[in-house]
């Protein structure tokens, strides 16, 4: 992946890659563009690495998007 013109890599579970791709589709940006934006927000997201920032962002994005009844149904 290219972030700010530099080649980088990150390890994510398949569910987070899927979530990241879904967000990119919804927001009409590339995964690379989304990751570049997240790389610039590491401090804001309280994340020490890009992988952590992506996990926090994906979780937050879908948590915000879920309707209240969906959140109740998802609880274990």
N, CA, C and O atoms as a Maestro MAE file, in Angstrom:
{
 s_m_m2io_version
 :::
 2.0.0
}

f_m_ct {
 s_m_title
 :::
 protein
 m_atom[304] {
  # First column is atom index #
  i_m_mmod_type
  r_m_x_coord
  r_m_y_coord
  r_m_z_coord
  i_m_residue_number
  s_m_chain_name
  s_m_pdb_residue_name
  s_m_pdb_atom_name
  i_m_atomic_number
  :::
  1 25 0.843 -1.161 0.000 1 A "UNK " " N  " 7
  2 3 0.000 0.000 0.000 1 A "UNK " " CA " 6
  3 2 0.900 1.240 0.000 1 A "UNK " " C  " 6
  4 15 1.970 1.239 0.609 1 A "UNK " " O  " 8
  5 25 0.465 2.271 -0.673 2 A "UNK " " N  " 7
  6 3 1.219 3.530 -0.733 2 A "UNK " " CA " 6
  7 2 0.505 4.565 0.136 2 A "UNK " " C  " 6
  8 15 -0.663 4.877 -0.093 2 A "UNK " " O  " 8
  9 25 1.203 5.085 1.119 3 A "UNK " " N  " 7
  10 3 0.683 6.118 2.021 3 A "UNK " " CA " 6
  11 2 1.589 7.327 1.903 3 A "UNK " " C  " 6
  12 15 2.790 7.240 2.160 3 A "UNK " " O  " 8
  13 25 1.015 8.452 1.515 4 A "UNK " " N  " 7
  14 3 1.795 9.675 1.339 4 A "UNK " " CA " 6
  15 2 3.025 9.451 0.468 4 A "UNK " " C  " 6
  16 15 4.096 9.992 0.744 4 A "UNK " " O  " 8
  17 25 2.868 8.651 -0.586 5 A "UNK " " N  " 7
  18 3 3.948 8.403 -1.523 5 A "UNK " " CA " 6
  19 2 4.981 7.396 -1.054 5 A "UNK " " C  " 6
  20 15 5.973 7.165 -1.745 5 A "UNK " " O  " 8
  21 25 4.766 6.784 0.120 6 A "UNK " " N  " 7
  22 3 5.721 5.811 0.655 6 A "UNK " " CA " 6
  23 2 5.051 4.448 0.758 6 A "UNK " " C  " 6
  24 15 3.903 4.329 1.185 6 A "UNK " " O  " 8
  25 25 5.787 3.437 0.360 7 A "UNK " " N  " 7
  26 3 5.270 2.072 0.443 7 A "UNK " " CA " 6
  27 2 5.263 1.635 1.909 7 A "UNK " " C  " 6
  28 15 6.250 1.806 2.625 7 A "UNK " " O  " 8
  29 25 4.147 1.074 2.337 8 A "UNK " " N  " 7
  30 3 4.026 0.596 3.709 8 A "UNK " " CA " 6
  31 2 3.151 -0.650 3.734 8 A "UNK " " C  " 6
  32 15 2.485 -0.969 2.749 8 A "UNK " " O  " 8
  33 25 3.157 -1.332 4.829 9 A "UNK " " N  " 7
  34 3 2.304 -2.506 4.971 9 A "UNK " " CA " 6
  35 2 1.660 -2.467 6.352 9 A "UNK " " C  " 6
  36 15 2.133 -1.788 7.263 9 A "UNK " " O  " 8
  37 25 0.588 -3.201 6.478 10 A "UNK " " N  " 7
  38 3 -0.051 -3.325 7.782 10 A "UNK " " CA " 6
  39 2 -0.755 -4.667 7.843 10 A "UNK " " C  " 6
  40 15 -1.189 -5.211 6.828 10 A "UNK " " O  " 8
  41 25 -0.855 -5.178 9.037 11 A "UNK " " N  " 7
  42 3 -1.529 -6.454 9.255 11 A "UNK " " CA " 6
  43 2 -2.896 -6.185 9.868 11 A "UNK " " C  " 6
  44 15 -3.018 -5.534 10.905 11 A "UNK " " O  " 8
  45 25 -3.911 -6.700 9.203 12 A "UNK " " N  " 7
  46 3 -5.274 -6.593 9.699 12 A "UNK " " CA " 6
  47 2 -5.971 -7.937 9.531 12 A "UNK " " C  " 6
  48 15 -5.661 -8.698 8.615 12 A "UNK " " O  " 8
  49 25 -6.897 -8.215 10.407 13 A "UNK " " N  " 7
  50 3 -7.743 -9.377 10.253 13 A "UNK " " CA " 6
  51 2 -8.636 -9.151 9.030 13 A "UNK " " C  " 6
  52 15 -8.906 -8.012 8.647 13 A "UNK " " O  " 8
  53 25 -9.091 -10.254 8.424 14 A "UNK " " N  " 7
  54 3 -9.904 -10.166 7.208 14 A "UNK " " CA " 6
  55 2 -11.136 -9.288 7.396 14 A "UNK " " C  " 6
  56 15 -11.514 -8.553 6.483 14 A "UNK " " O  " 8
  57 25 -11.762 -9.353 8.555 15 A "UNK " " N  " 7
  58 3 -12.966 -8.544 8.807 15 A "UNK " " CA " 6
  59 2 -12.664 -7.053 8.722 15 A "UNK " " C  " 6
  60 15 -13.497 -6.279 8.251 15 A "UNK " " O  " 8
  61 25 -11.478 -6.641 9.174 16 A "UNK " " N  " 7
  62 3 -11.117 -5.219 9.108 16 A "UNK " " CA " 6
  63 2 -10.781 -4.798 7.682 16 A "UNK " " C  " 6
  64 15 -11.092 -3.675 7.284 16 A "UNK " " O  " 8
  65 25 -10.149 -5.680 6.905 17 A "UNK " " N  " 7
  66 3 -9.912 -5.369 5.491 17 A "UNK " " CA " 6
  67 2 -11.239 -5.212 4.768 17 A "UNK " " C  " 6
  68 15 -11.413 -4.298 3.962 17 A "UNK " " O  " 8
  69 25 -12.178 -6.112 5.062 18 A "UNK " " N  " 7
  70 3 -13.503 -6.032 4.438 18 A "UNK " " CA " 6
  71 2 -14.210 -4.741 4.835 18 A "UNK " " C  " 6
  72 15 -14.800 -4.064 3.992 18 A "UNK " " O  " 8
  73 25 -14.149 -4.404 6.115 19 A "UNK " " N  " 7
  74 3 -14.766 -3.175 6.592 19 A "UNK " " CA " 6
  75 2 -14.145 -1.948 5.965 19 A "UNK " " C  " 6
  76 15 -14.853 -1.012 5.594 19 A "UNK " " O  " 8
  77 25 -12.832 -1.940 5.844 20 A "UNK " " N  " 7
  78 3 -12.124 -0.822 5.233 20 A "UNK " " CA " 6
  79 2 -12.532 -0.657 3.771 20 A "UNK " " C  " 6
  80 15 -12.750 0.461 3.304 20 A "UNK " " O  " 8
  81 25 -12.635 -1.770 3.054 21 A "UNK " " N  " 7
  82 3 -13.047 -1.717 1.654 21 A "UNK " " CA " 6
  83 2 -14.487 -1.223 1.522 21 A "UNK " " C  " 6
  84 15 -14.801 -0.455 0.612 21 A "UNK " " O  " 8
  85 25 -15.358 -1.660 2.426 22 A "UNK " " N  " 7
  86 3 -16.760 -1.214 2.408 22 A "UNK " " CA " 6
  87 2 -16.862 0.289 2.676 22 A "UNK " " C  " 6
  88 15 -17.623 0.987 2.006 22 A "UNK " " O  " 8
  89 25 -16.112 0.779 3.633 23 A "UNK " " N  " 7
  90 3 -16.118 2.217 3.923 23 A "UNK " " CA " 6
  91 2 -15.615 3.001 2.723 23 A "UNK " " C  " 6
  92 15 -16.196 4.024 2.359 23 A "UNK " " O  " 8
  93 25 -14.546 2.532 2.110 24 A "UNK " " N  " 7
  94 3 -13.999 3.225 0.934 24 A "UNK " " CA " 6
  95 2 -15.047 3.292 -0.175 24 A "UNK " " C  " 6
  96 15 -15.197 4.328 -0.822 24 A "UNK " " O  " 8
  97 25 -15.771 2.196 -0.399 25 A "UNK " " N  " 7
  98 3 -16.849 2.208 -1.409 25 A "UNK " " CA " 6
  99 2 -17.929 3.214 -1.044 25 A "UNK " " C  " 6
  100 15 -18.358 4.005 -1.885 25 A "UNK " " O  " 8
  101 25 -18.367 3.186 0.206 26 A "UNK " " N  " 7
  102 3 -19.422 4.105 0.656 26 A "UNK " " CA " 6
  103 2 -18.996 5.565 0.538 26 A "UNK " " C  " 6
  104 15 -19.796 6.423 0.165 26 A "UNK " " O  " 8
  105 25 -17.755 5.838 0.850 27 A "UNK " " N  " 7
  106 3 -17.250 7.218 0.849 27 A "UNK " " CA " 6
  107 2 -16.694 7.638 -0.510 27 A "UNK " " C  " 6
  108 15 -16.263 8.777 -0.693 27 A "UNK " " O  " 8
  109 25 -16.711 6.696 -1.463 28 A "UNK " " N  " 7
  110 3 -16.243 6.933 -2.827 28 A "UNK " " CA " 6
  111 2 -14.790 7.418 -2.884 28 A "UNK " " C  " 6
  112 15 -14.462 8.390 -3.564 28 A "UNK " " O  " 8
  113 25 -13.936 6.704 -2.144 29 A "UNK " " N  " 7
  114 3 -12.489 6.941 -2.162 29 A "UNK " " CA " 6
  115 2 -11.804 5.587 -2.288 29 A "UNK " " C  " 6
  116 15 -12.436 4.546 -2.106 29 A "UNK " " O  " 8
  117 25 -10.536 5.602 -2.594 30 A "UNK " " N  " 7
  118 3 -9.789 4.349 -2.631 30 A "UNK " " CA " 6
  119 2 -9.377 3.962 -1.210 30 A "UNK " " C  " 6
  120 15 -9.347 4.801 -0.310 30 A "UNK " " O  " 8
  121 25 -9.067 2.701 -1.027 31 A "UNK " " N  " 7
  122 3 -8.576 2.250 0.276 31 A "UNK " " CA " 6
  123 2 -7.288 2.993 0.610 31 A "UNK " " C  " 6
  124 15 -7.070 3.382 1.757 31 A "UNK " " O  " 8
  125 25 -6.435 3.190 -0.399 32 A "UNK " " N  " 7
  126 3 -5.183 3.922 -0.183 32 A "UNK " " CA " 6
  127 2 -5.419 5.350 0.272 32 A "UNK " " C  " 6
  128 15 -4.738 5.834 1.176 32 A "UNK " " O  " 8
  129 25 -6.379 6.032 -0.347 33 A "UNK " " N  " 7
  130 3 -6.684 7.412 0.045 33 A "UNK " " CA " 6
  131 2 -7.234 7.457 1.464 33 A "UNK " " C  " 6
  132 15 -6.899 8.358 2.233 33 A "UNK " " O  " 8
  133 25 -8.068 6.500 1.810 34 A "UNK " " N  " 7
  134 3 -8.622 6.437 3.158 34 A "UNK " " CA " 6
  135 2 -7.523 6.182 4.185 34 A "UNK " " C  " 6
  136 15 -7.506 6.806 5.246 34 A "UNK " " O  " 8
  137 25 -6.616 5.278 3.875 35 A "UNK " " N  " 7
  138 3 -5.502 4.981 4.787 35 A "UNK " " CA " 6
  139 2 -4.553 6.167 4.916 35 A "UNK " " C  " 6
  140 15 -4.008 6.414 5.991 35 A "UNK " " O  " 8
  141 25 -4.355 6.899 3.826 36 A "UNK " " N  " 7
  142 3 -3.513 8.100 3.891 36 A "UNK " " CA " 6
  143 2 -4.131 9.099 4.857 36 A "UNK " " C  " 6
  144 15 -3.432 9.705 5.668 36 A "UNK " " O  " 8
  145 25 -5.450 9.268 4.766 37 A "UNK " " N  " 7
  146 3 -6.136 10.183 5.686 37 A "UNK " " CA " 6
  147 2 -5.987 9.704 7.125 37 A "UNK " " C  " 6
  148 15 -5.718 10.505 8.020 37 A "UNK " " O  " 8
  149 25 -6.161 8.408 7.354 38 A "UNK " " N  " 7
  150 3 -6.047 7.862 8.704 38 A "UNK " " CA " 6
  151 2 -4.628 7.989 9.247 38 A "UNK " " C  " 6
  152 15 -4.438 8.223 10.440 38 A "UNK " " O  " 8
  153 25 -3.641 7.838 8.387 39 A "UNK " " N  " 7
  154 3 -2.244 7.985 8.814 39 A "UNK " " CA " 6
  155 2 -1.991 9.388 9.358 39 A "UNK " " C  " 6
  156 15 -1.173 9.571 10.260 39 A "UNK " " O  " 8
  157 25 -2.687 10.368 8.813 40 A "UNK " " N  " 7
  158 3 -2.543 11.740 9.292 40 A "UNK " " CA " 6
  159 2 -3.305 12.008 10.572 40 A "UNK " " C  " 6
  160 15 -3.145 13.067 11.179 40 A "UNK " " O  " 8
  161 25 -4.142 11.054 10.996 41 A "UNK " " N  " 7
  162 3 -4.972 11.234 12.188 41 A "UNK " " CA " 6
  163 2 -4.603 10.275 13.319 41 A "UNK " " C  " 6
  164 15 -5.433 10.002 14.186 41 A "UNK " " O  " 8
  165 25 -3.376 9.761 13.324 42 A "UNK " " N  " 7
  166 3 -2.988 8.776 14.343 42 A "UNK " " CA " 6
  167 2 -3.183 9.307 15.755 42 A "UNK " " C  " 6
  168 15 -3.701 8.595 16.617 42 A "UNK " " O  " 8
  169 25 -2.779 10.540 16.003 43 A "UNK " " N  " 7
  170 3 -2.931 11.106 17.346 43 A "UNK " " CA " 6
  171 2 -4.397 11.295 17.701 43 A "UNK " " C  " 6
  172 15 -4.815 10.988 18.818 43 A "UNK " " O  " 8
  173 25 -5.176 11.799 16.754 44 A "UNK " " N  " 7
  174 3 -6.597 12.034 16.991 44 A "UNK " " CA " 6
  175 2 -7.312 10.738 17.329 44 A "UNK " " C  " 6
  176 15 -8.201 10.718 18.180 44 A "UNK " " O  " 8
  177 25 -6.931 9.669 16.673 45 A "UNK " " N  " 7
  178 3 -7.559 8.370 16.897 45 A "UNK " " CA " 6
  179 2 -6.950 7.638 18.092 45 A "UNK " " C  " 6
  180 15 -7.356 6.517 18.397 45 A "UNK " " O  " 8
  181 25 -5.986 8.255 18.770 46 A "UNK " " N  " 7
  182 3 -5.289 7.635 19.904 46 A "UNK " " CA " 6
  183 2 -4.708 6.279 19.522 46 A "UNK " " C  " 6
  184 15 -4.823 5.305 20.265 46 A "UNK " " O  " 8
  185 25 -4.087 6.237 18.359 47 A "UNK " " N  " 7
  186 3 -3.516 4.989 17.857 47 A "UNK " " CA " 6
  187 2 -2.017 5.156 17.653 47 A "UNK " " C  " 6
  188 15 -1.553 6.202 17.200 47 A "UNK " " O  " 8
  189 25 -1.275 4.126 17.989 48 A "UNK " " N  " 7
  190 3 0.165 4.178 17.847 48 A "UNK " " CA " 6
  191 2 0.672 3.698 16.505 48 A "UNK " " C  " 6
  192 15 1.832 3.916 16.155 48 A "UNK " " O  " 8
  193 25 -0.205 3.039 15.751 49 A "UNK " " N  " 7
  194 3 0.199 2.524 14.451 49 A "UNK " " CA " 6
  195 2 -0.961 2.668 13.473 49 A "UNK " " C  " 6
  196 15 -2.105 2.874 13.879 49 A "UNK " " O  " 8
  197 25 -0.664 2.559 12.204 50 A "UNK " " N  " 7
  198 3 -1.698 2.647 11.195 50 A "UNK " " CA " 6
  199 2 -2.690 1.493 11.336 50 A "UNK " " C  " 6
  200 15 -3.893 1.693 11.173 50 A "UNK " " O  " 8
  201 25 -2.207 0.305 11.632 51 A "UNK " " N  " 7
  202 3 -3.110 -0.844 11.826 51 A "UNK " " CA " 6
  203 2 -4.108 -0.565 12.945 51 A "UNK " " C  " 6
  204 15 -5.299 -0.840 12.803 51 A "UNK " " O  " 8
  205 25 -3.625 -0.026 14.046 52 A "UNK " " N  " 7
  206 3 -4.517 0.310 15.156 52 A "UNK " " CA " 6
  207 2 -5.499 1.399 14.760 52 A "UNK " " C  " 6
  208 15 -6.676 1.332 15.114 52 A "UNK " " O  " 8
  209 25 -5.028 2.397 14.031 53 A "UNK " " N  " 7
  210 3 -5.901 3.480 13.592 53 A "UNK " " CA " 6
  211 2 -7.014 2.949 12.699 53 A "UNK " " C  " 6
  212 15 -8.162 3.378 12.816 53 A "UNK " " O  " 8
  213 25 -6.685 2.022 11.810 54 A "UNK " " N  " 7
  214 3 -7.698 1.443 10.926 54 A "UNK " " CA " 6
  215 2 -8.725 0.670 11.745 54 A "UNK " " C  " 6
  216 15 -9.926 0.799 11.507 54 A "UNK " " O  " 8
  217 25 -8.274 -0.124 12.698 55 A "UNK " " N  " 7
  218 3 -9.216 -0.888 13.520 55 A "UNK " " CA " 6
  219 2 -10.166 0.033 14.284 55 A "UNK " " C  " 6
  220 15 -11.376 -0.196 14.305 55 A "UNK " " O  " 8
  221 25 -9.621 1.065 14.907 56 A "UNK " " N  " 7
  222 3 -10.442 2.026 15.653 56 A "UNK " " CA " 6
  223 2 -11.426 2.716 14.721 56 A "UNK " " C  " 6
  224 15 -12.599 2.871 15.062 56 A "UNK " " O  " 8
  225 25 -10.961 3.130 13.554 57 A "UNK " " N  " 7
  226 3 -11.806 3.843 12.606 57 A "UNK " " CA " 6
  227 2 -12.937 2.955 12.082 57 A "UNK " " C  " 6
  228 15 -14.090 3.384 12.039 57 A "UNK " " O  " 8
  229 25 -12.618 1.734 11.690 58 A "UNK " " N  " 7
  230 3 -13.638 0.823 11.153 58 A "UNK " " CA " 6
  231 2 -14.700 0.553 12.226 58 A "UNK " " C  " 6
  232 15 -15.896 0.616 11.942 58 A "UNK " " O  " 8
  233 25 -14.275 0.259 13.435 59 A "UNK " " N  " 7
  234 3 -15.216 0.014 14.518 59 A "UNK " " CA " 6
  235 2 -16.101 1.229 14.761 59 A "UNK " " C  " 6
  236 15 -17.321 1.103 14.868 59 A "UNK " " O  " 8
  237 25 -15.496 2.390 14.846 60 A "UNK " " N  " 7
  238 3 -16.236 3.627 15.093 60 A "UNK " " CA " 6
  239 2 -17.210 3.936 13.962 60 A "UNK " " C  " 6
  240 15 -18.347 4.339 14.210 60 A "UNK " " O  " 8
  241 25 -16.770 3.750 12.732 61 A "UNK " " N  " 7
  242 3 -17.601 4.034 11.560 61 A "UNK " " CA " 6
  243 2 -18.878 3.205 11.586 61 A "UNK " " C  " 6
  244 15 -19.976 3.740 11.436 61 A "UNK " " O  " 8
  245 25 -18.733 1.905 11.775 62 A "UNK " " N  " 7
  246 3 -19.904 1.035 11.752 62 A "UNK " " CA " 6
  247 2 -20.731 1.137 13.028 62 A "UNK " " C  " 6
  248 15 -21.945 0.937 12.988 62 A "UNK " " O  " 8
  249 25 -20.108 1.440 14.142 63 A "UNK " " N  " 7
  250 3 -20.858 1.653 15.380 63 A "UNK " " CA " 6
  251 2 -21.769 2.871 15.221 63 A "UNK " " C  " 6
  252 15 -22.922 2.847 15.651 63 A "UNK " " O  " 8
  253 25 -21.257 3.920 14.613 64 A "UNK " " N  " 7
  254 3 -22.042 5.127 14.378 64 A "UNK " " CA " 6
  255 2 -23.154 4.873 13.364 64 A "UNK " " C  " 6
  256 15 -24.248 5.425 13.487 64 A "UNK " " O  " 8
  257 25 -22.879 4.046 12.369 65 A "UNK " " N  " 7
  258 3 -23.842 3.793 11.301 65 A "UNK " " CA " 6
  259 2 -24.967 2.849 11.719 65 A "UNK " " C  " 6
  260 15 -26.030 2.853 11.099 65 A "UNK " " O  " 8
  261 25 -24.755 2.045 12.750 66 A "UNK " " N  " 7
  262 3 -25.752 1.048 13.149 66 A "UNK " " CA " 6
  263 2 -26.950 1.722 13.804 66 A "UNK " " C  " 6
  264 15 -26.787 2.588 14.663 66 A "UNK " " O  " 8
  265 25 -28.157 1.325 13.397 67 A "UNK " " N  " 7
  266 3 -29.345 1.869 14.059 67 A "UNK " " CA " 6
  267 2 -29.418 1.345 15.498 67 A "UNK " " C  " 6
  268 15 -28.882 0.274 15.784 67 A "UNK " " O  " 8
  269 25 -30.068 2.076 16.401 68 A "UNK " " N  " 7
  270 3 -30.121 1.651 17.812 68 A "UNK " " CA " 6
  271 2 -30.627 0.216 17.990 68 A "UNK " " C  " 6
  272 15 -30.080 -0.523 18.808 68 A "UNK " " O  " 8
  273 25 -31.661 -0.195 17.244 69 A "UNK " " N  " 7
  274 3 -32.151 -1.562 17.400 69 A "UNK " " CA " 6
  275 2 -31.126 -2.573 16.923 69 A "UNK " " C  " 6
  276 15 -31.063 -3.679 17.460 69 A "UNK " " O  " 8
  277 25 -30.318 -2.223 15.922 70 A "UNK " " N  " 7
  278 3 -29.248 -3.106 15.469 70 A "UNK " " CA " 6
  279 2 -28.185 -3.277 16.527 70 A "UNK " " C  " 6
  280 15 -27.635 -4.365 16.693 70 A "UNK " " O  " 8
  281 25 -27.891 -2.200 17.249 71 A "UNK " " N  " 7
  282 3 -26.897 -2.297 18.313 71 A "UNK " " CA " 6
  283 2 -27.396 -3.217 19.429 71 A "UNK " " C  " 6
  284 15 -26.615 -3.985 19.989 71 A "UNK " " O  " 8
  285 25 -28.683 -3.147 19.754 72 A "UNK " " N  " 7
  286 3 -29.228 -4.016 20.792 72 A "UNK " " CA " 6
  287 2 -29.169 -5.481 20.370 72 A "UNK " " C  " 6
  288 15 -28.865 -6.353 21.185 72 A "UNK " " O  " 8
  289 25 -29.459 -5.753 19.096 73 A "UNK " " N  " 7
  290 3 -29.460 -7.128 18.602 73 A "UNK " " CA " 6
  291 2 -28.057 -7.699 18.527 73 A "UNK " " C  " 6
  292 15 -27.887 -8.915 18.619 73 A "UNK " " O  " 8
  293 25 -27.049 -6.856 18.363 74 A "UNK " " N  " 7
  294 3 -25.677 -7.335 18.197 74 A "UNK " " CA " 6
  295 2 -25.006 -7.674 19.522 74 A "UNK " " C  " 6
  296 15 -23.957 -8.319 19.525 74 A "UNK " " O  " 8
  297 25 -25.576 -7.264 20.635 75 A "UNK " " N  " 7
  298 3 -24.950 -7.524 21.941 75 A "UNK " " CA " 6
  299 2 -24.982 -9.011 22.254 75 A "UNK " " C  " 6
  300 15 -25.945 -9.714 21.949 75 A "UNK " " O  " 8
  301 25 -23.906 -9.464 22.868 76 A "UNK " " N  " 7
  302 3 -23.814 -10.889 23.233 76 A "UNK " " CA " 6
  303 2 -24.147 -11.066 24.700 76 A "UNK " " C  " 6
  304 15 -24.128 -12.188 25.207 76 A "UNK " " O  " 8
  :::
 }
 m_bond[303] {
  # First column is bond index #
  i_m_from
  i_m_to
  i_m_order
  :::
  1 1 2 1
  2 2 3 1
  3 3 4 2
  4 3 5 1
  5 5 6 1
  6 6 7 1
  7 7 8 2
  8 7 9 1
  9 9 10 1
  10 10 11 1
  11 11 12 2
  12 11 13 1
  13 13 14 1
  14 14 15 1
  15 15 16 2
  16 15 17 1
  17 17 18 1
  18 18 19 1
  19 19 20 2
  20 19 21 1
  21 21 22 1
  22 22 23 1
  23 23 24 2
  24 23 25 1
  25 25 26 1
  26 26 27 1
  27 27 28 2
  28 27 29 1
  29 29 30 1
  30 30 31 1
  31 31 32 2
  32 31 33 1
  33 33 34 1
  34 34 35 1
  35 35 36 2
  36 35 37 1
  37 37 38 1
  38 38 39 1
  39 39 40 2
  40 39 41 1
  41 41 42 1
  42 42 43 1
  43 43 44 2
  44 43 45 1
  45 45 46 1
  46 46 47 1
  47 47 48 2
  48 47 49 1
  49 49 50 1
  50 50 51 1
  51 51 52 2
  52 51 53 1
  53 53 54 1
  54 54 55 1
  55 55 56 2
  56 55 57 1
  57 57 58 1
  58 58 59 1
  59 59 60 2
  60 59 61 1
  61 61 62 1
  62 62 63 1
  63 63 64 2
  64 63 65 1
  65 65 66 1
  66 66 67 1
  67 67 68 2
  68 67 69 1
  69 69 70 1
  70 70 71 1
  71 71 72 2
  72 71 73 1
  73 73 74 1
  74 74 75 1
  75 75 76 2
  76 75 77 1
  77 77 78 1
  78 78 79 1
  79 79 80 2
  80 79 81 1
  81 81 82 1
  82 82 83 1
  83 83 84 2
  84 83 85 1
  85 85 86 1
  86 86 87 1
  87 87 88 2
  88 87 89 1
  89 89 90 1
  90 90 91 1
  91 91 92 2
  92 91 93 1
  93 93 94 1
  94 94 95 1
  95 95 96 2
  96 95 97 1
  97 97 98 1
  98 98 99 1
  99 99 100 2
  100 99 101 1
  101 101 102 1
  102 102 103 1
  103 103 104 2
  104 103 105 1
  105 105 106 1
  106 106 107 1
  107 107 108 2
  108 107 109 1
  109 109 110 1
  110 110 111 1
  111 111 112 2
  112 111 113 1
  113 113 114 1
  114 114 115 1
  115 115 116 2
  116 115 117 1
  117 117 118 1
  118 118 119 1
  119 119 120 2
  120 119 121 1
  121 121 122 1
  122 122 123 1
  123 123 124 2
  124 123 125 1
  125 125 126 1
  126 126 127 1
  127 127 128 2
  128 127 129 1
  129 129 130 1
  130 130 131 1
  131 131 132 2
  132 131 133 1
  133 133 134 1
  134 134 135 1
  135 135 136 2
  136 135 137 1
  137 137 138 1
  138 138 139 1
  139 139 140 2
  140 139 141 1
  141 141 142 1
  142 142 143 1
  143 143 144 2
  144 143 145 1
  145 145 146 1
  146 146 147 1
  147 147 148 2
  148 147 149 1
  149 149 150 1
  150 150 151 1
  151 151 152 2
  152 151 153 1
  153 153 154 1
  154 154 155 1
  155 155 156 2
  156 155 157 1
  157 157 158 1
  158 158 159 1
  159 159 160 2
  160 159 161 1
  161 161 162 1
  162 162 163 1
  163 163 164 2
  164 163 165 1
  165 165 166 1
  166 166 167 1
  167 167 168 2
  168 167 169 1
  169 169 170 1
  170 170 171 1
  171 171 172 2
  172 171 173 1
  173 173 174 1
  174 174 175 1
  175 175 176 2
  176 175 177 1
  177 177 178 1
  178 178 179 1
  179 179 180 2
  180 179 181 1
  181 181 182 1
  182 182 183 1
  183 183 184 2
  184 183 185 1
  185 185 186 1
  186 186 187 1
  187 187 188 2
  188 187 189 1
  189 189 190 1
  190 190 191 1
  191 191 192 2
  192 191 193 1
  193 193 194 1
  194 194 195 1
  195 195 196 2
  196 195 197 1
  197 197 198 1
  198 198 199 1
  199 199 200 2
  200 199 201 1
  201 201 202 1
  202 202 203 1
  203 203 204 2
  204 203 205 1
  205 205 206 1
  206 206 207 1
  207 207 208 2
  208 207 209 1
  209 209 210 1
  210 210 211 1
  211 211 212 2
  212 211 213 1
  213 213 214 1
  214 214 215 1
  215 215 216 2
  216 215 217 1
  217 217 218 1
  218 218 219 1
  219 219 220 2
  220 219 221 1
  221 221 222 1
  222 222 223 1
  223 223 224 2
  224 223 225 1
  225 225 226 1
  226 226 227 1
  227 227 228 2
  228 227 229 1
  229 229 230 1
  230 230 231 1
  231 231 232 2
  232 231 233 1
  233 233 234 1
  234 234 235 1
  235 235 236 2
  236 235 237 1
  237 237 238 1
  238 238 239 1
  239 239 240 2
  240 239 241 1
  241 241 242 1
  242 242 243 1
  243 243 244 2
  244 243 245 1
  245 245 246 1
  246 246 247 1
  247 247 248 2
  248 247 249 1
  249 249 250 1
  250 250 251 1
  251 251 252 2
  252 251 253 1
  253 253 254 1
  254 254 255 1
  255 255 256 2
  256 255 257 1
  257 257 258 1
  258 258 259 1
  259 259 260 2
  260 259 261 1
  261 261 262 1
  262 262 263 1
  263 263 264 2
  264 263 265 1
  265 265 266 1
  266 266 267 1
  267 267 268 2
  268 267 269 1
  269 269 270 1
  270 270 271 1
  271 271 272 2
  272 271 273 1
  273 273 274 1
  274 274 275 1
  275 275 276 2
  276 275 277 1
  277 277 278 1
  278 278 279 1
  279 279 280 2
  280 279 281 1
  281 281 282 1
  282 282 283 1
  283 283 284 2
  284 283 285 1
  285 285 286 1
  286 286 287 1
  287 287 288 2
  288 287 289 1
  289 289 290 1
  290 290 291 1
  291 291 292 2
  292 291 293 1
  293 293 294 1
  294 294 295 1
  295 295 296 2
  296 295 297 1
  297 297 298 1
  298 298 299 1
  299 299 300 2
  300 299 301 1
  301 301 302 1
  302 302 303 1
  303 303 304 2
  :::
 }
}
